[in-house]
Every structure is written in C-alpha cells, then in structure tokens.
Amino acid sequence: MAGRNHLFIPGPTNTPHSVLSAMHVPMEDHRSPIFPKLLTPVLEDLKKIFRTEKGRALIFPATGTAGWEIALTNTLSPGDKVLIYRFGQFSHLWMEMAKRLDLDVEVHEIEWGKGIPLDHLEQRLKEDTNHEIKAFLATHNETATGVTSDIAGVRKALDNANHPALLFVDGVSSIASIEFRMDDWGVDGAISGSQKGFMLPAGLAIVAFSQKAIDATETAQCKRGFLDLKDMINANDTGYTPYTPSTPMIHGLRKALDLLLEEGMDNVYARHARLAEGTRQAIKAWGLSLCAQPGWESDTVSAIVVPEDKDARDVIATAFHKYNISLGAGLTELAGKVFRIGHIGDMNDVSMLGCIAGVEMAMLDHGFDIKPGSGVAAAIEYYRSTAA
Ligand SMILES: Cc1ncc(COP(=O)(O)O)c(C=O)c1O
C-alpha cells in the first residue's frame, strides 16, 4: 500500500528521520581511543531524562524485560521478599520474573483499570515492622491497560512508613514521555527501553540506579552474568563497555537525546499530555470508554473498550489492512475487548488526527454506532483551541 505505515502502537514508536539517519553509520572500533567521546556524554545526558544527578544511567544491549532482571538480580538474594501489585500484563510479567528468580513475591491483585493503591501500600509497609520487604516493584505506566500510577505518592508511602525497601520503577512506557523524577521521588532503579519514549528501535535496556541500589550489589546473592551491573559500571568508568556495544544504536540514542533535550523535558511531558487529551476527547465523542478508570488515564497509551457485541481484533485488522495504520492489541485477558492507541514518541496533532480518522473508519466498517467525523471533530477542536 502506498504511503507509510504509521505506528500507533505503544512501542516500538515511530523513529524520527534524523535518528534513523544518525544510525546509518559504518561500523567502528568500540575499543578505539575516541569511543569514550561518544559513550560518556550519552550516559551523562541520559541522567537528564531520568532527572537524576545522584544516580547512574546505563545502557545494556537488551530490552526493557532485561531491565527488570538487572534491577532484581543485582540487588537482591534468593528468598528476599518483594512486593508488587498486579494490574495488567506488564506488572504480571514482572511478578512472574521475580518468582522465576526465586524471590519471595508478595502480590496483591488490583482490578485492571486501576494502579497502585497508595493507602493500601502505606498500610502494608507499616505492618512490615521487621522490614522483610526488600523491594517494592512499581509499574509506573501499565501499557496493557493505559494506567499511570503516582510514583511521588509511592515514595511518600515508603517515607510515611519509614520503610527502607528499594523502590524499583518500570518506566518502560513512561520515561522520556510522562513526567519522571528519579531523584525527587527517591527511585532506586528506573527501567526503560529504547523503543518507546526514546523513539529508537528496540535493542537497548536503558536504566538508572541510585547509590543505594549500587551498594546493594555488594551483598546481593542472585546469580547474574551478562547483566551484571558492576561489570557495566566498571567498564563505563573507563569510557567503554564490558562487551561489544551496538554502536549505531548509541549514535541513534545520541540524536534522540539531542531532540528530547532541545525540546525540553517539561515540554515533552506537556506534548504527550495534550496529544493524549485530544485522543480522549475523540473517544468520548464516540461514546466509548477507556479501560483506565477516571484519574488513572495514561498520557502515552489509551486502551479503548469496545461494546460487548464487537471484537476489537476486527478493528485492528481493518485499520491495518485497509487504512495502513497499526493499533495496539488487547493483551491476554483484554484480547478482543480493547484496542490501544499509542500517543507516545515522535507524534504531533496531525499524526494523532490521522490515527483518530483511521480508527473511526475501521469502527464504522464494523458497524459501530458512532457518528462519522465525531471523534475527529472533537480532537480537532481540542488541538486547535490548545495549540501554542
Ligand atoms: C510497561 C512495560 N514494561 C516492560 C515491557 C517489556 O519491555 P521489552 O518488550 O522492551 O522487553 C513493556 C513492553 O511493552 C512495557 O510496556
């Protein structure tokens, strides 16, 4: 089909042309005397995205899933208790990984559509007077349901309970797009990947750790090999990596960081919030609702619930085959019940309007009871009235 297939999935996201061009480089010697001139400033600038001065930012040739494993295995020992709330496929997978790593996982089930319940968390931490809970695993933005939790509130709960647990945050679909403040929120491990807010292909786990987490590596007994944090830190200290890095990805990351920092992180957050709100206005005009309950809506992904007599997979298939746009599917228990629109990464008003129009056409094709043009009109009105 002519024209570009636009990704409106919540990752991988569309890679800007300038980032693609920056990656189009000959292979180079990663042990050359000039390699540190590329790597070291990238790692320094990454800290500005995580909003940390005290922490350490690192990249591993892996994905966000490896970021979970890096955090757990480098700081904990088998049998250590970790606390997690399960409210979507990604918090589920993180919980499963912790179990596989022989951690003692305390999981609390939360209705899909909500996030971390701060009152419950504080209460549970206060009950843990012996401080058996060694880490709290927080999924900042649950990509499966389009739910954002309050990490500043999580920090407050830990502080109110005077609890020393490590705070690990999955920011795979929030960091570099939704407000994230590692130092202010006392985050000990922040986990992301290259293919979402960073607008790159998949292939890098992008993480940051506090000194407290790095100190925990001294006593942590979980087995680790490739993903050893100290090996990476020691090599990075000399300007290099412990094994062969993907140099084109580092060039791409350099360019992506330039774009994000040039726009300014507060503006990046504001852009995502605006694009998300325009999408939500369209959803409202269609008479449809989000999987996220009021107050939990994500600014990077909207999971839209279809009427019971419809199958969201039909909308996704028609949008792809007939209109050349990619939408996110409902995962596991949400399969067929929701489709997801990613409003994350290299997007603007007009790209979102293209998506909203495509979704509207696909829904009309499947007999949805919506007024033609209603979602587009609502989004246009919102974007026009709030444009800079
Ligand atoms: C919130 C969240 N956590 C973790 C992951 C896993 O990341 P990856 O697929 O890069 O391993 C994803 C992927 O979509 C995600 O959205």
The ligand as a MOL file (V3000), in Angstrom:
LIG
                    3D

  0  0  0     0  0            999 V3000
M  V30 BEGIN CTAB
M  V30 COUNTS 16 16 0 0 0
M  V30 BEGIN ATOM
M  V30 1 C 5.4260 -1.2860 30.9420 0
M  V30 2 C 6.2840 -2.2500 30.2140 0
M  V30 3 N 7.1970 -2.9340 30.8930 0
M  V30 4 C 8.0170 -3.8030 30.2930 0
M  V30 5 C 7.9270 -4.0500 28.9370 0
M  V30 6 C 8.8290 -5.0390 28.3070 0
M  V30 7 O 9.7590 -4.3640 27.5400 0
M  V30 8 P 10.5010 -5.0770 26.3250 0
M  V30 9 O 9.4600 -5.5550 25.3840 0
M  V30 10 O 11.3470 -3.9630 25.7820 0
M  V30 11 O 11.3160 -6.1720 26.8850 0
M  V30 12 C 6.9980 -3.3470 28.1850 0
M  V30 13 C 6.8750 -3.5660 26.7320 0
M  V30 14 O 5.9780 -3.1140 26.0720 0
M  V30 15 C 6.1560 -2.4250 28.8330 0
M  V30 16 O 5.2480 -1.7230 28.1480 0
M  V30 END ATOM
M  V30 BEGIN BOND
M  V30 1 1 1 2
M  V30 2 1 2 3
M  V30 3 2 2 15
M  V30 4 2 3 4
M  V30 5 1 4 5
M  V30 6 1 5 6
M  V30 7 2 5 12
M  V30 8 1 6 7
M  V30 9 1 7 8
M  V30 10 2 8 9
M  V30 11 1 8 10
M  V30 12 1 8 11
M  V30 13 1 12 13
M  V30 14 1 12 15
M  V30 15 2 13 14
M  V30 16 1 15 16
M  V30 END BOND
M  V30 END CTAB
M  END
